[in-house]
Amino acid sequence: MQEINILWFKKDLRVDDNEALIESLKDRDIIPIYIIEKELWMQKTHSYRQWQFCKECLIDLRNSLKAIGQPLIVRTGKVIEIFEEISHNFDIRGIYSHQETGDYFTYKRDQKVRKWALKKKIIWKEYLQFSVFRGNLDRNNWSKKWKKNTERQLFIKPKKINPIAFATGEIPEDDYFGFKDDFCKGRLKGGRENGIQRMEYFFRNKLNSYSKDISSPEKSFDSCSRLSPFISWGCISLKEIFHKANSNQNNSSKMLKSRLTWHCHFIQKLESEPELEFKEFHPYFHKIRKKDNILLQLWSEGRTGFPFVDACMRSLNFNGWLNFRMRAMLMSFASYNLWIPWQESGSVLASKFIDYEPGIHWNQCQMQSGTTSININRIYNPIKQGKDHDPKGTFIRKWVPEIKLYPENFIHEPWLMEKFNSRAYSSSKYTKPIIDLLQTTKIARKKIQEITQKEGYWDISKEVYLKHGSRRKPLIKRKNFPKKRDFKLKKEHQYELNIEL
Ligand SMILES: Cc1cc2nc3c(=O)[nH]c(=O)nc-3n(C[C@H](O)[C@H](O)[C@H](O)COP(=O)(O)OP(=O)(O)OC[C@H]3O[C@@H](n4cnc5c(N)ncnc54)[C@H](O)[C@@H]3O)c2cc1C
């Protein structure tokens, strides 16, 4: 049988700056394969829109590989079964892939694949996809390691890949998954070519004014890089963006580079503790919230009666992307005001994002729900957010047409219309607020504060910080390393509730 290496594409759908591809080609011919796992796609966090984006990436990758000799091979099924099938036709000498810090499903699947490979005496070599590190990690040296790895030279794509006698396989039709079309008409299209176009456009036209409109829900569509889906699916490597930003030393570049660091900083936490997808950082927050499918659905459909929340959600439903601040506000509203478990609302949000990246996502969901114990808690006030970032209500009018004719004074708080023009208000088709904002905020704040006052809370919080907290300088070198008893008083841990009301 012909000896081959398998090049297993995961969320690294590119031929450029692809270390696994370069290494796999060093000693023999390869089978470059992507495996579509139905079980993975059927999870609550996955969706039709993500599949469409992924499919576009696969088509693009298949063409790029074909241009250098061997198109992408696609199979549908369980990874071990597919590898087993290949082993009946070829002598597999090695499996090459990037390290994946995905969700719990991929974590468990990789464990099984590792066992299988070991049994078959096949070497599985994994390369860094991001600057996220495996094994026992000293968080004190993380930043240095991040910089060193991200500054490494880019890998040039191979000139030629020998063709292999193995059926390329079809990308399955959409109905294979049974997804419902979720009408995400405004999303970006997948694939490296589209990603590179977006990156060039951003660096040429937008980088210098990057910080200006980053929080405006409308303008951020153009002013933010919107590279997240391309990074998440691996059409462009993080290193490529970092290198491009490095050639420019202004403040905007620094800002972009620090965001790329956050990207890995968050994924690192999931890498170090895969259970964070469903388990609170701090155990005292376990099961404090209550499931409520009706509230969850109203929130998910943008029918809460709070115009700015609903506008953001409806825009997300249509576009598959939203800026950071608005994501945080949606999550905060679900967790504090609706008091829904973050695991439930987080899954709904994940399925709406074409850039769903488990490491970032679940960390952010927990941060915006106050369960990490090492971040400053923020309960967003959606009325204030709307007034700050959509002062004239243009964005609201676009997405909440039920109130598009309301005067500016009432657009953020349509219920104030009742006193002014009760007929117009009561005949409006727009939902009346589903909760009392002031009251729910007060209650949420009180509940969180009570938990922080429980015996032993700060001791556990310190452990969480030592394992996951970000720090530029090694903690042990700091003179003011917090002592156990006054840990919460130190400046770098401002454990306070920052309420916007
Ligand atoms: C509740 C919630 C869920 C989120 N879920 C995801 C997710 O599933 N996938 C995802 O990529 N981002 C997620 N984010 C982070 C952030 O909102 C997006 O990365 C950002 O909006 C993407 O837009 P952009 O590419 O224009 O970012 P830019 O501002 O242009 O930044 C460039 C890149 O830096 C990284 N980045 C930027 N902000 C952050 C951040 N706060 N944390 C970590 N990395 C960051 C991203 O890779 C991004 O593409 C989430 C934020 C919140 C509050």
The ligand as a Tripos MOL2 file, in Angstrom:
@<TRIPOS>MOLECULE
LIG
   53    58     1     0     0
SMALL
NO_CHARGES

@<TRIPOS>ATOM
      1 C1        -21.0300   37.9010   24.5020 C.3       1 LIG1
      2 C2        -19.8960   37.9920   23.5010 C.ar      1 LIG1
      3 C3        -19.6500   36.9420   22.6630 C.ar      1 LIG1
      4 C4        -18.5880   36.9950   21.7490 C.ar      1 LIG1
      5 N1        -18.3880   35.9270   20.9330 N.ar      1 LIG1
      6 C5        -17.3810   35.9530   20.0330 C.ar      1 LIG1
      7 C6        -17.1640   34.8570   19.1540 C.ar      1 LIG1
      8 O1        -17.8650   33.8320   19.1980 O.2       1 LIG1
      9 N2        -16.1590   34.9570   18.2460 N.ar      1 LIG1
     10 C7        -15.3460   36.0640   18.1700 C.ar      1 LIG1
     11 O2        -14.4490   36.0980   17.3170 O.2       1 LIG1
     12 N3        -15.5130   37.0860   19.0150 N.ar      1 LIG1
     13 C8        -16.5100   37.0900   19.9310 C.ar      1 LIG1
     14 N4        -16.6890   38.1600   20.7850 N.ar      1 LIG1
     15 C9        -15.6710   39.2370   20.8210 C.3       1 LIG1
     16 C10       -15.8790   40.4230   19.8780 C.3       1 LIG1
     17 O3        -17.1570   40.9470   20.0120 O.3       1 LIG1
     18 C11       -15.6040   40.0810   18.4260 C.3       1 LIG1
     19 O4        -14.3410   39.4500   18.3110 O.3       1 LIG1
     20 C12       -15.5640   41.3120   17.5480 C.3       1 LIG1
     21 O5        -16.7520   42.0300   17.6690 O.3       1 LIG1
     22 C13       -15.3420   40.8620   16.1210 C.3       1 LIG1
     23 O6        -15.3980   41.9510   15.2520 O.3       1 LIG1
     24 P1        -14.1230   42.4350   14.4340 P.3       1 LIG1
     25 O7        -13.5080   41.3060   13.7200 O.co2     1 LIG1
     26 O8        -14.5190   43.6160   13.6250 O.co2     1 LIG1
     27 O9        -13.1700   42.8880   15.6090 O.3       1 LIG1
     28 P2        -12.0170   43.9560   15.6710 P.3       1 LIG1
     29 O10       -12.3810   44.9400   16.7240 O.co2     1 LIG1
     30 O11       -11.6710   44.4910   14.3450 O.co2     1 LIG1
     31 O12       -10.8020   43.1190   16.2580 O.3       1 LIG1
     32 C14        -9.9540   42.2930   15.4550 C.3       1 LIG1
     33 C15        -9.9480   40.8820   16.0050 C.3       1 LIG1
     34 O13        -9.5170   40.8730   17.3690 O.3       1 LIG1
     35 C16       -10.2360   39.8810   18.0990 C.3       1 LIG1
     36 N5        -11.0660   40.5320   19.1250 N.ar      1 LIG1
     37 C17       -11.6470   41.7490   19.0830 C.ar      1 LIG1
     38 N6        -12.3190   41.9960   20.2210 N.ar      1 LIG1
     39 C18       -12.1550   40.9060   20.9910 C.ar      1 LIG1
     40 C19       -12.5850   40.5500   22.2920 C.ar      1 LIG1
     41 N7        -13.3190   41.3750   23.0440 N.pl3     1 LIG1
     42 N8        -12.2430   39.3490   22.7760 N.ar      1 LIG1
     43 C20       -11.4790   38.5090   22.0620 C.ar      1 LIG1
     44 N9        -11.0280   38.7800   20.8240 N.ar      1 LIG1
     45 C21       -11.3610   39.9700   20.3080 C.ar      1 LIG1
     46 C22       -11.1370   39.1620   17.1000 C.3       1 LIG1
     47 O14       -10.4430   38.0540   16.5900 O.3       1 LIG1
     48 C23       -11.3080   40.2200   16.0230 C.3       1 LIG1
     49 O15       -11.6500   39.6810   14.7730 O.3       1 LIG1
     50 C24       -17.7540   38.1410   21.6930 C.ar      1 LIG1
     51 C25       -18.0230   39.2120   22.5490 C.ar      1 LIG1
     52 C26       -19.0870   39.1390   23.4410 C.ar      1 LIG1
     53 C27       -19.3400   40.3060   24.3370 C.3       1 LIG1
@<TRIPOS>BOND
     1     1     2 1
     2     2     3 ar
     3     2    52 ar
     4     3     4 ar
     5     4     5 ar
     6     4    50 ar
     7     5     6 ar
     8     6     7 ar
     9     6    13 1
    10     7     8 2
    11     7     9 ar
    12     9    10 ar
    13    10    11 2
    14    10    12 ar
    15    12    13 ar
    16    13    14 ar
    17    14    15 1
    18    14    50 ar
    19    15    16 1
    20    16    17 1
    21    16    18 1
    22    18    19 1
    23    18    20 1
    24    20    21 1
    25    20    22 1
    26    22    23 1
    27    23    24 1
    28    24    25 2
    29    24    26 1
    30    24    27 1
    31    27    28 1
    32    28    29 2
    33    28    30 1
    34    28    31 1
    35    31    32 1
    36    32    33 1
    37    33    34 1
    38    33    48 1
    39    34    35 1
    40    35    36 1
    41    35    46 1
    42    36    37 ar
    43    36    45 ar
    44    37    38 ar
    45    38    39 ar
    46    39    40 ar
    47    39    45 ar
    48    40    41 1
    49    40    42 ar
    50    42    43 ar
    51    43    44 ar
    52    44    45 ar
    53    46    47 1
    54    46    48 1
    55    48    49 1
    56    50    51 ar
    57    51    52 ar
    58    52    53 1
@<TRIPOS>SUBSTRUCTURE
     1 LIG1         1 GROUP 0 **** ****
